[in-house]
Amino acid sequence: MQFMRTLQDRSRALIMPMIATLCLAYLGYHTIQGDRGLRAWVSLRTQLVEVKYEQARIKQKHDWLVHKASLLRRGKADRDMLDEALRRHLHLGRKGEIVIRYRKPLPIN
């Protein structure tokens, strides 16, 4: 009987530390693996770097297109730019010129 009572007393004394240990293990696991854990944070940081790179590339292309469009504005169009645009879109060429046509359009750079 004395043995059972001692066993019950010890098990009661271990219940709170075990519950605390399980809670800490649960929180520790989700700190690393959870939806808002360290792994998700690292993944989001990587995606952020990629998106910022893509944004910079698109902004550079946008600035280039704005510059090209500004060269074709009414009243102050750049003659060379206008000539290039007309030849490309109307497929025109001068006598003696060699025109090379591509199946796919060339990338705009």
C-alpha positions as CSV (number, residue, x, y, z in Angstrom):
1,M,0.0,0.0,0.0
2,Q,2.8,2.3,0.9
3,F,4.4,1.7,-2.5
4,M,1.2,2.7,-4.4
5,R,0.8,5.8,-2.3
6,T,4.5,6.8,-3.1
7,L,3.9,6.1,-6.8
8,Q,0.8,8.3,-6.8
9,D,2.6,11.1,-5.1
10,R,5.5,11.0,-7.5
11,S,3.2,10.8,-10.5
12,R,1.3,13.9,-9.3
13,A,4.5,15.7,-8.8
14,L,5.6,14.9,-12.4
15,I,2.3,15.9,-14.1
16,M,3.0,19.7,-14.3
17,P,6.6,19.4,-15.5
18,M,5.5,16.9,-18.1
19,I,2.7,19.2,-19.3
20,A,5.1,22.2,-19.4
21,T,7.7,20.1,-21.3
22,L,5.0,19.0,-23.9
23,C,3.8,22.7,-24.3
24,L,7.4,23.9,-24.8
25,A,8.1,21.1,-27.3
26,Y,4.9,22.0,-29.2
27,L,5.8,25.7,-29.3
28,G,9.4,24.9,-30.2
29,Y,8.3,22.7,-33.1
30,H,5.9,25.4,-34.5
31,T,8.5,28.1,-34.0
32,I,10.6,26.3,-36.6
33,Q,8.1,24.3,-38.8
34,G,4.9,26.3,-38.5
35,D,3.2,28.5,-41.1
36,R,4.9,31.5,-39.5
37,G,8.0,29.7,-38.3
38,L,11.6,30.2,-39.2
39,R,11.5,28.0,-42.3
40,A,8.5,30.0,-43.6
41,W,10.4,33.2,-42.8
42,V,13.5,32.1,-44.7
43,S,11.3,31.1,-47.7
44,L,9.5,34.5,-47.7
45,R,12.8,36.3,-47.5
46,T,14.0,34.4,-50.6
47,Q,10.8,35.1,-52.4
48,L,11.2,38.8,-51.5
49,V,14.6,39.0,-53.0
50,E,13.4,37.4,-56.2
51,V,10.4,39.7,-56.5
52,K,12.6,42.8,-55.9
53,Y,14.9,41.6,-58.6
54,E,12.0,41.1,-61.0
55,Q,10.6,44.5,-60.0
56,A,13.9,46.2,-60.8
57,R,14.1,44.4,-64.2
58,I,10.5,45.4,-65.1
59,K,11.2,49.0,-64.0
60,Q,14.3,49.1,-66.2
61,K,12.3,47.8,-69.2
62,H,9.5,50.3,-68.4
63,D,11.9,53.2,-68.3
64,W,13.4,52.1,-71.6
65,L,9.9,51.9,-73.2
66,V,9.0,55.3,-71.8
67,H,12.2,56.7,-73.4
68,K,11.4,55.1,-76.7
69,A,7.9,56.4,-76.6
70,S,9.1,59.9,-75.8
71,L,11.2,59.8,-79.0
72,L,8.0,59.3,-81.0
73,R,5.9,62.1,-79.4
74,R,3.9,64.3,-81.8
75,G,5.7,67.5,-82.7
76,K,9.2,66.5,-81.6
77,A,9.6,63.0,-83.0
78,D,13.2,61.8,-83.5
79,R,13.6,61.2,-87.2
80,D,15.8,58.1,-86.8
81,M,13.4,56.6,-84.3
82,L,10.4,57.3,-86.5
83,D,12.1,55.8,-89.5
84,E,13.0,52.7,-87.6
85,A,9.5,52.3,-86.2
86,L,7.9,52.8,-89.7
87,R,10.2,50.3,-91.4
88,R,9.6,47.7,-88.7
89,H,5.8,47.9,-88.7
90,L,5.3,48.5,-92.4
91,H,8.0,46.2,-93.6
92,L,9.5,48.9,-95.7
93,G,13.0,49.1,-97.1
94,R,15.0,51.3,-99.5
95,K,16.3,50.2,-102.8
96,G,19.6,48.3,-102.4
97,E,19.0,47.5,-98.7
98,I,19.0,43.9,-97.4
99,V,16.1,43.1,-95.0
100,I,16.5,40.1,-92.7
101,R,13.2,38.9,-91.3
102,Y,12.9,36.8,-88.2
103,R,10.1,34.3,-87.5
104,K,10.0,35.4,-83.9
105,P,10.3,39.0,-83.0
106,L,13.6,40.0,-81.5
107,P,13.7,40.8,-77.8
108,I,13.5,44.5,-76.9
109,N,16.7,45.5,-75.2
